[in-house]
């Protein structure tokens, strides 16, 4: 549900996602997420966090080092409106730390998946980060509102196994 929460409605079995990504300069991006089907619906819970190791942001070598981190706790829900249409949403709470300052916020995402001609073609739309974030002291840090569209064409083998996805 990090990309489009409507996909939770398509789950057939519970799924667990674990991510550890090490960037340069001791920056780490972590994620744990769990999604499960429930009577034609999907439920999800996730935690993401980004940590930056302590750093000196001045030219003074004796300056106190600062660090940065972002945490987001998300809950998601999706349902099948019909065989061809799934919708879903995410509610998220956000905590950001920069040096000794903190900022709190919340956001929602909303998405839809549409398969108009059976399972071979999927169309998607999602709006992300619709919400607010408080300021670090006097400097605000607005959330990056994103609107995405996508399409996928799925090719299947004779044994009904998907073997190629062409994605736009």
Buried (B, 14 or more C-beta within 10 A) or exposed (E): BBEBBBBBBBBEEEBEEEEEEEEEEEBBBBBBBBBBBBEEBBBBBBEBBBBBEEBEEEEEEEEEEBBBBBBBBBBBBBBBEEEBBBBBBBBBBBBBBBBEEEBEBBBBBBBBBBBEEEEEBBBBBBBBBBBEBEEBEEEEEEBEEEEEEBEBEBEEEEEEEEEEEEEE
